[in-house]
Amino acid sequence: MKQFFKFILNSIPRPLLIRLSYVIRPVLAYFLKGNAFTDPIDGKSFKIFLPYGYGDQRENVLSPSTLSLERHRLLWLYLKNETDLFKTKKKVLHFAPEQAFYKRFKGMKNLDYISSDLNSPLADVKADICNLPFKDNEFDFILCNHVLEHIPDDNKAMNELFRVLKPDGMGIFQIPQDLSRETTFEDDSITDKKERAKIFGQYDHVRIYGRDYFNKLRSIGFKVDEVDYTASLSREDISKYCLAKGEIIPVVYKP
């Protein structure tokens, strides 16, 4: 069964997979229910999580119920336990909305929630992150996760996110990051899709961010906290929720 799910997850285009997942998820959750691992987003438990990854598969990382990955579950725990996002009235921009979060955020009565993306079927507003159709200082909170590594001019995208965030506003801009690298690597001369996937992790990624990512955000004007939230969790919780120990959450603020 695991091999079948591997084939499905890696063969179907992402927009179509998002639509099909509404049918697939209940089937996955039924066959894999158990008590070894728990998805904190919906509280459901399973005997295993599914494998996932482009090229190299990571075992036991994809939740059968919400289709969340390690970063989604870590972010949910951080937002729920360490912020007031679930309690206070806020205007929220969610760029490239993750399916694990979309309906939950949209259903929160305290949030004036807007999702945006160029291609996602979940997006309320179709927009280019480098040219957002929003006013200056419009949003209290911005989520932009695993987007900037796709954007050739990430400086322009970061400036747009800074522009539409309110003073004293907060954002979380997760990216795939190699913390062993001091500096970000990009090479526009690599155009072959297989070679790009081998080097950058996915064919549609344009860079591998290093530790200098945080200073790049600071150069735009953001105050940045590099949050290792797994350091505050027990080993049992990290294992139970299938988290990536040491993953950094980039939490940004507009002064």
Buried (B, 14 or more C-beta within 10 A) or exposed (E): EEEEBBEBBBEBEEEEBBEEBEEBBEEBBEEBEEEBBBBBBBEBBBEBBBBBBBEEBBEBBBBBBBBBBBBBBBBBBBBEEEBEBBEEEBBBBBBBBBBBBBEBBBEBEEBEBBBBBEEBEBBBEEBBBBEBEBEEEBBBBBBBBBBBBBBEEBBBBBEBBBBBBBEEBBBBBBBBBBBEBEEBEBEEEEEEEEEBBEBBBBBEBBBBBBBEBBEBBEEBBBEBEEBBBBEEBEEEBBEBBBBBEEBBBBBBBBE
